[in-house]
Amino acid sequence: MEVKPNETKQISPFFVFFLMPGMQIGVGILGFERIIAKESGQDAWISVLISGLIINVLLWMCFKLLGRGPQTLDLVAIHKDLFGKWVGNAFNILFILYFIMISIILIRTYLEVIQVWMFPGVNVLMLITIILILVYRFVEGGFRVITGFCIIGLMIGSPLFLLNYFPLKYAHFENLGPFLDHSFLEIMKACKKMTLNYLGFELILIYYPFIKNREKSQKWAHLGALFTMVIYVVSILVSLAYYHQDQLKDVIWATLTLWKIVDLPFIERFEYIGISVWLFMVLPNVCLGVWAASRTAKRVFGYRQKKMLVLILIIILVSCIFLDNRYRIDKFNTISSQIGFYIVYLYLPLLFIWQSIVYKFRGHKS
Amino acid sequence: MRFFKGKREMDSASFQVTSKDFQELLKKFKTSDDFLTFQFPNDDGYIISYFNSLVSVQQLHEQVLAVMSNQPKKVLKQLKGDIPMEDMKLTADLKDIQRLVLEGSIMIQYKQDDEMCLLIPCVHSVKRQISTPESEYTVVGSKEAFVESLDSNLNLIRNRLPTPELQSKEFRVGSISQTRIAVLYIDGVVNQQIIKTVIQRIEDIEYDTIVDISFVSQMITDNRNSMFPQLIDTERPDHLASVLSEGKIGIMLDGSPHALVGPNTIISFFSSFEDYFQIWNLGTSFRLIRLFAVLFSVLSSPLYVAVLTYHYQVIPTDLLPILISSRGVIPFPPILEAIVLEGTIELLREAAVRLPAKVGSTIGIVGGIVIGSAAVEAGFVSNVLLMLVALAALASFTVPIYQISNTIRLIRFPFLIAAQLYGLFGIALCSAFILSHLLKLTSLGSPYLDPLYPLRIHDFKDSLIRLPFSKQKKRPQFLRTENPLRIRKEAEKRNTRNDIDE
């Protein structure tokens, strides 16, 4: 099974710019401030900045991983190349589970927002079913359709970033000082907490074969990741300037709460609109995650991707039934943040080093 | 006037012959009472037969019978030389005979039961005069519209595009109707792949009678179940001529006063041809107003239902008393109120379309004023919603293409139901469902959502906005034309910018 998508199924390298933030910005941004600020206080934005830069380094590694070998165009091929069929497939299955996990977090957390802010008594099972049907419709269209959804979702969702203007009217920029008041360890701890929000860039390992003129895509990928970073840094700066530190500790959904103060002559309580429109930011993430999982599953097990897709959606549905209260969701979030952290910060660099060693060895041989 | 004579021969293969031999065919013809057979000039003369409903009697008298009557009987080959008519055919081929006689040719045999016939085209066709466009009327611009005759329509197009590159490929569709259908395009501009697709799909059409181009439209579109039309049908020859030079293709059917145009993007359904008759900034503004009107028309009543059912907090305090006083006495939930009113509007529209024009306007007045105000006074619906629904109906009339306005009419009902189920979030869900459909949709193989996706910055120059003609140097990218340049010569650049008072 080699990866050779038809040219009509491929996307131009420019679109990678949208795929990066499309996958990285999801529900996390609605409430990441509290968790980061808990660790590094007013210096939280530095952590966001640093981890954003680290992500770019990791992204560079991903491109190196993909570009070195002649046939290693995606993760499955890399694993097979480095570890052989059986061990490689074991790693692949881990990654499938990881992608499914990301999708579950995204859907469940977004639904929690809806439960808390809009419909406290909503039938979660029914809503999840509807959303999963929607996901099926997008993923069934293939990678091009998902990319289109990312781009259009970003177009529809990004005006919401302009809402940051409203809290700025009440901002106290002195909240940001004193500068660098926290230890290096504290800042790095916050960086670790920030990982979950930046996750998603590693999907490049799956969709790389779907890019036309792949070499040109790296520039756009880095720009996209930097764009995500800018969005996060601006968000946290606004939150830090608006809230007092002690207050921020108690605000679970900081960005969402900021939408409440949007004041327009014809609309009050803007967050109702904001949360609804945010669907167009969250759903592309879920679709990409599910697509990546089903694509990898297809490459590993050799079944039709549609069958795999249905199976994965059922897994997500069942898992969401078990995640039925705040406590469990939070715990699941923490665990998956940990897993994500180790996969991205530990596994990827190790894989990178291992590949370097193997290739050097092979180079000597030939 | 007839163009493309040669092409007629080619498609004779697709013509089905149901008779076994010549005699059987003749017998079939003769059973019909409008088929005439007689001998001329005397009892020993040629046998002339034709459908008198199809043949121009005047031409027959002047060009054919006049020549025959003064001469002794000759063989058909010689006779062919004497008659001053074009495109005659001497043949014994059953297919040709059946086709040409049914198209309005006169059949001349030397003697009874002779299978060799001379076929003289002598068509008498009933044509409507070219009139003004009705569904795409514009204040300025040409006042010609297509008519039912394919030849007249081709004439209108060829007069506008006098270039040998303008090609027409003719086919016949319908096993009974054998309707002529023509695919028009400009060679060297249009992408050959699109033509191949269209021709393939036309050849695949299997149906007995094709009476209108909308039949063809439904049979050759990419997604045959989509509510969103993928091919525009136009009645304006200037519209067709201009999109042909853009690199699109046109399809015309004999007997239908419309032409199909494709491939299209969703934006092209909201752009009126009149936008090009105005200066670009006005044209752009009206186009944007129209797009806004469409969004308003689809979303206004669902938003009303969503906000009043779930999110009354969104309404500012100053606005709340007005809504309360208008809705306070209404016994129904907002969704019922909205469905009743939207249903009424749909009823009125349908009634107004079916009725003759003069009665139709009365329906509008009765419906709009009498029923509406009565419903509000009786306390069935709130006047705020009445206003919204009426505005939405008005907004939906700004859409220049008839087919998509039907889509807009219907699409608000799923939105209403979604709004009732999950409020604003439901509206977002419903939009996402529609987006998932639109993203997959293609028009003759081109993506439907261009230039939004695939994001093509160049194509924005004539989509949501319309830039001046000097900026339209390139043809739209989504058409993948063979010659992307519209303006060949670079406009002379002014090197020195004029300063004040120079």
Interface residues (C-beta under 8 A of the other chain):
Chain A: I11 S12 F14 F15 F18 I114 M118 F119 V122 L127 I130 I131 L134 R137 F138 G141 V145 T147 G148 F149 I151 I152 M155 P265 F266 I267 E268 R269 F270 Y272 I273 I275 S276 V277 L279 F280 L283
Chain B: Y310 H311 Q313 V314 I315 P316 T317 L319 Y422 G423 L424 F425 I427 A428 L429 A432 F433 L435 S436 H437 L439 K440 L449 L452 Y453 P454 L455
